[in-house]
């Protein structure tokens, strides 16, 4: 009899299913505004960054347009030698200008040797290997020379002994 009373009626089963569906729809209704607000915020941020990029591009465009407008003037300035323009220098500084020119001449004279030194830096390992090889060959020649000197001394002593007999 207990099993018979525990039986669920079909109307209550449908009622619980309808209640579950209503709860799910309530959750969906709560989530949809959140998703919509996130979407609008993202699109707002996207428009903000697009606006910033557009401003940067417009600034670059204005600068390039100004350069193009001044193209003829810039060409003239680049073609014209700068040495024809003279800057007025006060008399109190003439001494320093002369010293500076002397140092500039010295720098220019030493520039080629400094450049040659800088160019030779990558070749240093090869030069060091060559020097090591040359040092070993020199040591071998010195040892051979010492042996030869010893043989000459022995031969000379032997010749003296033969002559004295």
C-alpha positions in Angstrom: 0.0 0.0 0.0 2.9 2.3 0.6 4.0 1.9 -3.0 0.6 2.9 -4.2 0.6 6.1 -2.1 4.1 7.2 -3.1 3.1 7.3 -6.8 3.4 10.7 -8.4 0.5 12.0 -10.3 1.1 13.0 -13.9 -0.1 16.6 -13.2 2.5 17.1 -10.5 5.2 15.8 -12.9 4.2 18.3 -15.5 4.0 21.0 -12.9 7.6 20.4 -11.8 8.8 20.4 -15.4 7.0 23.7 -16.1 8.6 25.1 -12.9 12.1 24.0 -14.1 11.5 25.6 -17.5 10.3 28.8 -15.8 13.5 28.9 -13.6 15.7 28.4 -16.7 13.9 31.2 -18.5 14.4 33.4 -15.5 18.1 32.7 -15.5 18.3 33.3 -19.2 16.5 36.6 -18.7 19.0 37.6 -16.0 22.1 36.7 -18.2 20.9 38.4 -21.4 21.2 41.9 -20.0 24.7 41.2 -18.7 25.7 39.8 -22.0 24.2 42.8 -23.8 26.0 45.2 -21.5 29.4 43.4 -22.0 28.9 43.4 -25.7 28.1 47.2 -25.7 31.1 47.9 -23.5 33.4 45.9 -25.8 32.0 47.6 -28.9 32.5 51.0 -27.1 36.1 50.1 -26.3 36.6 49.0 -29.9 35.3 52.3 -31.2 37.5 54.2 -28.7 40.7 52.4 -29.9 39.6 52.8 -33.6 39.1 56.5 -32.9 42.6 56.8 -31.3 44.2 55.0 -34.3 42.2 57.3 -36.6 43.5 60.4 -34.7 47.1 59.2 -35.0 46.8 58.5 -38.7 45.2 61.9 -39.2 48.2 63.6 -37.4 50.6 61.6 -39.6 48.7 62.6 -42.7 48.8 66.3 -41.7 52.5 66.1 -41.1 53.2 64.4 -44.4 51.0 67.0 -46.2 53.0 69.8 -44.6 56.3 68.1 -45.7 55.0 67.8 -49.2 54.0 71.5 -49.2 57.4 72.4 -48.0 59.2 70.0 -50.4 60.6 72.7 -52.7 61.9 74.7 -49.7 63.4 71.6 -48.2 65.1 70.7 -51.4 66.7 74.1 -51.7 67.9 73.9 -48.1 69.4 70.5 -48.7 71.1 71.5 -51.9 72.5 74.7 -50.6 75.9 74.1 -48.9 75.9 75.0 -45.3 79.5 76.3 -45.3 78.4 79.5 -47.1 76.4 80.5 -44.1 78.5 82.2 -41.4 77.5 82.6 -37.8 78.7 85.7 -36.0 81.1 84.8 -33.2 81.9 87.3 -30.5 85.6 88.4 -30.3 86.0 86.9 -26.8 85.4 83.4 -28.3 87.8 83.7 -31.3 90.6 82.1 -29.2 88.4 79.1 -28.5 87.4 78.8 -32.1 91.0 78.7 -33.2 91.7 76.0 -30.5 88.7 74.0 -31.7 89.8 74.2 -35.3 93.2 72.9 -34.3 91.7 70.0 -32.5 89.4 69.3 -35.5 92.4 69.2 -37.8 94.1 66.8 -35.4 91.0 64.6 -35.2 90.7 64.5 -39.0 94.4 63.6 -39.3 94.0 60.7 -36.8 90.6 59.6 -38.1 91.9 57.3 -40.8 94.2 55.4 -38.4 91.3 55.1 -35.9 89.0 53.9 -38.7 91.6 51.3 -39.8 91.9 50.1 -36.2 88.2 49.8 -35.9 88.0 47.9 -39.2 90.7 45.5 -38.0 88.9 44.5 -34.9 87.0 41.6 -36.5 90.3 40.2 -37.9 92.0 40.0 -34.5 91.2 36.3 -33.9 92.8 35.3 -37.2 95.8 37.5 -36.5 96.2 35.9 -33.1 96.1 32.4 -34.7 98.7 33.5 -37.2 100.9 34.9 -34.4 100.6 31.7 -32.5 101.7 29.7 -35.5 104.6 32.0 -36.2 105.7 31.8 -32.5 105.7 28.0 -32.7 107.7 28.0 -35.9 110.2 30.5 -34.4 110.6 28.2 -31.3 111.2 25.2 -33.6 113.8 27.2 -35.6 115.5 28.3 -32.3 115.7 24.7 -31.2 117.2 23.7 -34.5 119.6 26.6 -34.4 120.8 25.6 -30.9 121.3 22.0 -32.1 123.3 23.3 -35.1 125.4 25.6 -32.8 126.1 22.6 -30.6 127.2 20.5 -33.6 129.4 23.3 -34.9 131.1 23.7 -31.5 131.6 19.9 -31.3 133.0 19.9 -34.9 135.2 22.9 -34.1 136.6 21.2 -30.9 137.1 18.0 -32.9 139.1 19.9 -35.6 141.2 21.5 -32.9 142.0 18.1 -31.4 142.8 16.7 -34.9 145.1 19.6 -35.6 146.9 19.4 -32.3 147.6 15.7 -32.8 
